[in-house]
Amino acid sequence: MRFEISKVLDAIEGRVCTDPSLARAVVDLAEVIRWQDLDGGRPASLLRLGMVIDALARQMEEDSVPVYAIVHRALLSDADLTSNERMVVRRWADDGLVEVLDNPGDRMLEVADLLGLPVLSRVRFDGLGGRWPWLGQAGRVLAPVPGAGGPVFIAHVGGGQSPATGTRSPVGAKLLARQWRCPEPGCALFGAGGGGGAFADLARVDRAPAGQPPPTLRAGVPTCPRHGARLGDAGPRPRTEVLAVRIGGLVRRRFALTEAQPVLVGRAPDGSNGITLGQWLNDESRRWISRSHVRFELRVGEVVVTDTSTNGSGIRPAGSMAEPDRLTLVPQQSRVLGEGDIVELYPGVQIGRADGLPSGAPFTPTSVMAEAPTMAMRLPRP
């Protein structure tokens, strides 16, 4: 059972990040772990984060959905968690995958405002609508509650269960246009290495380029949320494009593309920066798609795709599924990806800009809780 718990915690680890390009919702981890009614188990359990992430993926009809987690420092030594769970949270903090704060306060709402993300919380935030007007928008604050087969969401305002995103605030857009450096040595969020943490896949081997989280503002000054130190402006932030992989109609993975490093996508590409598709392919597509099938690069703001396969690929201009519109991309050929263009590695295996590649499929996304032992959780009965 201990080994199974470790496997599911590893899977959950692949769904937490502080990268503004990839995070899909904001949570307060200290709140989530104590929703005892979700499974009827221990007073605090890190597995509840996995249950909420699974619910988010189901609602968004998308796989590998990451969340932005705010963590109170006291959680690192919380006796209600197991020693293994505390070790895992410390590792997330050291890797910059979560924000660890002495006094989280309204940081969760600040991040949601700066990034335009929905908040997953049972707190109603009454009286804060003047400061955060978007709290009154339907779907911006969702309460995870027990449901048949796992948590479901109830909107505090408006009704419905669909998480709603908003636009980044003007302040957030300005902050995210710059790189920041913390004077504290070894800062995981704003250190010299770029901070922000990496976004790993389920096996923790595929790592995409990470972006810094947004600074917190204290008296209008960009500040490190963890150390409370004033941040130094380190220049413009590199350009980023977020691409998505859609297989069988379901978006399986998003990844960030920067000018600093190309990204290989294929059945099982070599290197730590590759996007592995093998676990989602059927036998026919696995035989057709090469280990490293295509390479994506960001050049002066343009996405360039190069076929690195044996069998070739295709481009569907403006997402057209009409066969006469499909353009062949032969091995070693490159092409600038236009707005709305979709790269097709094999019928049904597609890659494009995330905002132009909707998801929707009649099956359930991969669960991070698949390895969780039944003794560790007790789902409510229908």
N, C-alpha and C positions, 0 to 999 in steps of 0.2 A: 504493500500500500504506500509506503514512503517513497518508493521509486516512482509510482504512478502520480503521486502528488507533485514530485519534482518535475515530471514531464509536463503536467498541465500548467505549472508555474512558468516553465520555459515557454510554453505556447502563449500564455498571457503576456509574458515579457515582450514577445514579438508584436504586441498590440498596444504598447504604450510608447509615446514619444512626445517631445516638445518641439518638433519641427512644425512651424506654422503652415507649411505647404501640405502636410499630410494629416495632421490631427483633424478629427471630424466632430468631436464634442469635448466638453470640459467636465471633469469630475473632481470632487474632493474625496481622496482615498480614505481619509479618516471617517467620513460619513458612510461611504459605500460598504466598508468591511463590517459595519455594525448593523446592517439591515438583516437582522436575524430571522425575520419572517420569510425571507426568500428561500431558506433551506431548512429552517428549524434546527440548525446546528450550533456550533460554538458561539460564544458572545462576539467574537471577532474572527473573521476568516478572509484571507486574501482571495480565496476562490470565488467570492461573491463579485469581485471585479470582473472575473471571467464570465460569470452569468450575465452581468449587465452588458459587457462587450458583445456577447452572443446576441442578446436582445437587440442591440443597436444594429448589428449586421443584418439580422432578420428584417428589421424595419426598413433599413436602407436598401435591402436586396443586393447586398454587396459583401464580398469576402474581405478578410484581412483589414477590417476597419479599426484604425488606431484611435486612442483617446489621449487627451492631454490631462495628466493627473497632477493635482496639487496635493502635497503631502506635508502634514504637520510634523515637525522634527520629533515630537514625542512619540510618534508612531515607530520610529527606529528602535525604541526600547520598550514598546508596549507589551506587557506580560500576557495579554490576552491572545497575542499571536504566538505561533510556535517559533522556536529558534530558527528553523529553516525559513519561515516566512519573513522574519526580521532580517535575516541575512540577505534574502532576495530583495527586499525593499532598499536595504543599504546599497546593494549592487546597482539597482536602478538609479539611486541617487548619485553614486560615484560615476556612473556612465552618462549622466545627464539625461536619462530617459524620463525622469520626473522632476518636478520642482519641490525642493525641501525648504520649508520656511519655518522660522521661529513663531511668527504670528501671521498666519495666512490671511486673516481678515477678509477683505472683499477681493482678494487676488483672483479668485475664480471668476468673478464678474468682470474684473478688469481684463483678463485674458479673453473672455467671451466677447467683450466689447471691441478690443483691439483687433481680434481675428474674425469676428462675425460668426462665432460658433454657438451652437446650442449648449445649454447647461443641463446636465442630468443630476437632479437633486430633488429631495423631498421638501427642502426649505422653500417657503413661499416668497421670501424677500419683500414682504409688505413694507411700504413706505420708502422703497428705494427707486420707485419709478421715475421720480424727478431727476435723479442722477443718471439712471440707466433707462431711458424711455423705451428701449426695445424689450424690456421685461414684459410689456403689455402686448407684445406680438404673439400670436398663436404659434406654439411649437418651439419657442425659444427657451422655455424652461419646462422640462419633462420630468415627472416623478416616476422612477422605476418602482413597480409594485408587484406583488405575487400574481402569477397567472398560471394557467394550465400549461405545463411543459416548460416553464421558466418565466422570468420577469417580462412584464409588458409595461408600456409607457402610458401615463395619463398626463395630459397637458394641464398646467395650472391655469392657463388662460386660453379661452377659445374652444378647447375640445380637440378630439382627434389624438392620434398617436404618432404622427410623423414629425421627426426632428426638422426644424426649420433653420436654415442658415441665413445670415444677413451679410451685408457688405462690411468690410473692414472700416473702422472709424477713420476719419482723416488723420487723427493723431497716430493711429496704428499704422496707416500707410506710410507716414513719414518715418516712424521708428523702424519699420521693416525694410526701408530703403537703404539703411546704413548697417554696417557691422559695428559691434561694440566689444570692448575689452574690459574685463574686471581686474582691478589692481591686486586682488587676492590671488596668490599663487595656486595653481591647480584648480581653478574654478571650472567645474564641469559644464556650466552653461555658457560662460563668456570668457573661456580661457583662450590662449594663443592658438590652440588647435582648431578653433572654429566653434566649439561648443554645440549645444543643441541636442546632443545624443544622436545615435543612429537608429534607423527603423529596420528591425530585423524581421525576417519571415518566420514561419512557424518553427523551422529547424534552427533559427538563429545563425544562419550561415549567409543569407543574402542580405547585404547591407547597402542601402541606398544613401546618396549624399544627404547629409543632415543640415538643416538650417537652424540658426540661433532662434531661441524663443524671443518674444517681445520683452524689452526691459519693463520694469515697473516705473511709475512716475511718482516722485516725491517732490512736492513743491515745483512741479513741472520739469524736474531734472531726471534724465534717464539713470536708473539705479539698478544694481544687481539685486533681484528679489531674495537671493539666498544670503548674501553677505552684507546687504545694506550699504554697499560702497558705490560711490559715483562712478559711472562707466565712462570710458574714453571712447571717442569716435574714431574708429579704425578705417573709415572710408566707405565707399559705396558697397552695398551688398551685391554679390554676383547675381547675374540674371538666373532665373529658374523657370523651368516649364514642368508642369506635373502631367505625366502620361499615365494611362491606365491600360491594363490587360483585360480583355473581355473574352471569355471562353464559354461557348454554348449559351450566350445571352447574358451571362452573369459576370460582372466586374470582379475579377479575382484578386487584383493587386493594383495599387497605385505606386508610382515611384517618381522621385524628383530628379530632374536632369539639369545639370549646371554646366557652365562653360569650362569648369575645371577638370571634368573627368567624363569620358564617354561611358555609356552603359550597354552591356551586352545582354541580349535576351534570347533564350533558347531552351532546349530540353534540359540541359544541365551545363551552363557555361562555366568555364574556369574563372578563378579569381573571386575575391570577396565582394566585388561590386556587380556581379551578374544577377539577373532575374531568372530564376529557375521555374520552368513551367511543367516539368515532367509529372508532378504529382496530380495535375489536373487534366492530363491528356489521356485519350483512349489509345488503343493499340495502333490504329491506323495513323493517327496524327503523330504519335510518338515515333513511328518509323519514318515519317516524312520530315519532321522538324529536326534540324541539326542541333548538336549540343550548343553551339553558338550560332544562332540563325540570323540575327540582325544586330547591327550596332547603331545606337542613337548618339548623336552629338548635338550640342547647342553652339552654333557659330554665329556670333554677332546677332543674337536674338532669333535666329532661324533654326528650326529643328531639321537636322539632316539625318536621313536613314540610309544605311549601307547594308546590302545583303551580304552576309558572310557564310551563307549556307551552301549545301550541295545541290538542292533542288529548286532554289529560287523562291521568290515571294510575289506579292501583288500589292498594288495600291488601289484603293477604292476612293476616287476623287469625291470630295464633299460627302463621304459616307454612302455613296450610291451602292446598292446591292445588285443593281442590274449588271448582268455578266458582260454585255458589250462595253460597259464603262470601265471595267477592270483593266488596269495597266500592269504589265508584267515587269517585275524587278528581277533581273537576272543576277546570278552570283557575281559579287564584287562591284555591282552597279550602285551608285548613290543617287539620291533624289532629295530635294527640299520638300518637307512635308507642309502642304498648304493647310490653311484653316479648314477644319472639317475632314481632312484626308484621314483615311484609316489604312494602316499597314495590315495585310492579311498574310499570316504565315502559312495557314492551312484553312480550309473552309470552317468558319466558326471560331477561329483563333485569331483575334484581332488586337491591334494596339493603336491608340490614338490619344489626342489631348483629352484629359480627364473630363473637362467641362463639355466636351462634344461627344462623349461615349457613354450614353445612359445605360443603366443596368436594369434588368428585369427578366426573371427566369422562374419557372414553376418548380423550383426546388430550393431546399434550405442551404444557406452558405455553410462552409466548413466550421465546425464548432471548436473553440479553444478548450472546451470542457470535455471533449471526446475521451480523454484519458483519465478523467476524474473517477475515482472509485465511488461506487454507490454509497459506501459507508460515510463518505465525506460530505454528502449533500442529500437532502430529502426534498424533492420538488413537491409542491402542492398537488394534490390529486384533482383531476378534472371534475 
